[in-house]
Amino acid sequence: MNVFHKDDDEIQVMFELLRRLIPVVQTPKYHPEGTVFNHSIQTFMVANREAWGVDALLAALLHDVGKSIISHGHEKEARPLLDGYVSQKTQWLIENHVRIWYLLKGEMKKKSYVMDLINHPWLPELIMLGRWDKMGRNPNIKHTVLNAYLEDYIVQCLNRHCTNYFTENLPGFDEMLQDCRNAPSAGKLKCPLKECKQYD
């Protein structure tokens, strides 16, 4: 059962944000893989193998969208770009994906900041996002364009992670979603279950 569709507004906005990253080149010392777009797709593919739900998977794909505006502080620039299109959890993961390295490297000095981060319920996903971010830097893999094949692949991965989450946590999910899609008003209103990122 597909939850995300390629023509969804949220998906199209996401694809446009990714396209903006295609020409953005990074410092080879830290990013030997080249463009932010290539890094984002590599990070997404690593996360797809290990991700714990669609929120974390979306964070992996979109964590650097702010770099289309600025490099230093890009995690803060992502908020207005993504506001209303991703869940609060995905937003939090993206906004803190740089801070996790300050914590791990001992560069986060204020104890209250340290405690806020280590006591946060989404810290495990944030650590995994940091892992995927570091793994998505292979100079031998090159993604240079967001073509139809890659778009389909991204949507399929999101659907798989979203459906897996619901199937494991909501008994009768498939039937519930089908009933919602078959309702007389389905052509006019968005199915609330379609926004599975809100439930993860």
N, C-alpha and C positions, 0 to 999 in steps of 0.2 A: 504494500500500500504506500504510494508516494504522498508525502506530506508537502515537500517543496516542489515547485514547478519552475521551469526556466523562465517563464514569462511573468512570474511574480514581481511586483514592484520592488520588494526587498532584495530579491536576487539580482534584478537589473541594476539597482543602485550599487550593490556590492561589485558587480562586474565593471561598472564604470569607474569606481574607486580603484580597482585593480589595474584597469587600463592606464590610469594616470601614473602608475608606478613604472610602466614599461621603459620610459626614457631616463628614469632617475638612477644615476650611477652612484655607487658607494665607494668608500675608501678600501682599496684592495687589501690593506693590512688587516682589516677586520672582516671584510667581506670579499673573499677571493672569487665568489660565485658571480660577482658583477652587479647587475641591477637589483633594485628593491623588488621588482616584479618576480624575477627569477628566485630570489630568496624567499618571497612570500609563498610561491607555489611549492618550492622544496620543503618549506616548513610545514605547509598544509599536508603534503604527502607523508611526511614523517608522522605527523599527528594522526593522520588517518589510520595508521597502523596501530597506534597506541592510545588514541583519544578516549576520554571518559565522558562521552556525551557531546551533543551538538554545540553547546556553548563553548566548550574548550576548542572544538574543531574550528568554529568560526573565529575565535580569538587567534588561533594559529594562522589562519588565512589573512586576517585583517589587521594583525598587530602593528604593522608598519604603514598603514594608509596615511598617517599624518606626515610621512616623509615626502609626500607630494607637495607639501607646504614648507616644511623645515626639517632639518635633520635633528639638531639638538632640541629636545622638548617635543619630539613628534608624538609621543604617547599622550600628551595633553591636547595636541591639535586634532587627534582622532575623535574626541568626544563630539564636537559639533557636526563632524562628517557622518558619524554613525548614530547620532541621537534619533531615537524613534525607529531604528531599523534592526537593532540587536538588543538582546536582553541586558538587564542590569549586571548580570554575572559576566557576560562577555565584555561589557564596557569596563568592569572592574579589572578583569584579567589584562586587558589591553593597557589600561592606564597604569598598571603596576608592573608591567613586564620588564621595565628598566630597573625599578626599585629593588626587585628581587636580587639583582647582582650587587647593589650597594649593601644589602643585608649579608649575602654570602661572602663577599670580599672584606667584610668588616669596615666598610666605608660609611655605614649608617650609624652615626654616633649617638643620636638622641634615643634614650632608652624607651621613651613612650612610642616613638615610631617603630622601633623594633618589636615591642610588645603588641602593638596594633596589628602588625603584619603577621607575626607568628601565631597569634591567637585567632586569626581570621579563618572562618570555615572553608574558604576557597583557596587556602594556601597550597594544598596538595596539587590542585590544577595549575596554580601559578608556577610552582616548581617544575611541573611537567612542561608548561609553556616555555620556560627558560631553557629546558633541555632541548625541545624541538627547535627553538630559535637558534641554538648553537649547532644543531645537527643539519640545519637547512643551509649549509654554506659550502656545498660541493662544487668546486670549479669545473668539474668535468660534466656537470649536468646543466643544460641550457634551455630555459623556457623563454622565448622571445615574443610570443604573441598569444593573446587569449582567443583561440579559435573555437569553433563549435564543439570539437571533440573535447577540449579541455573544459569548456563550460558544462557539457553533459557529465563529464567525470566528476566535477565539483558537486553538481546537484545530486548525482547518484550517491556520492559519499555522505552528503548531508542527510539524505533520506534514509540511508542505512543506519546511521548513528541515531537519528531521531526515532525511527521506528523501533530499533532495538531498545532504546530507553523506555518507550511507552509499553512495548510488549512485555518487558521485564517488570515494570512497576505498576501498570494499570491493567488488571484482568479485563478482558473483553474490549480492549482498545480498538482492534481491527473492526469489530462490529459497530462500535460507537462512532468511529470515523466514517464508516460507510453510510450509516444512518444520517449523519450530519450532511454528507455530500449529496445524498438522495432527497433531502428535504426540499419542499417546494420553493423555499426562499434561497436555496443554495446558490442560484445564479446571481443574486443581488447582494448577499451578505457574505463576508468572509467567515469560513468555518473557524470557530475559536480554537479548535484543536490544531489547526494548520500552523498556528504560531507556537510550535512545540518548544522553541527556545525559551519561552516564558516558564515552562514547567521543569526544565532541567536544573 
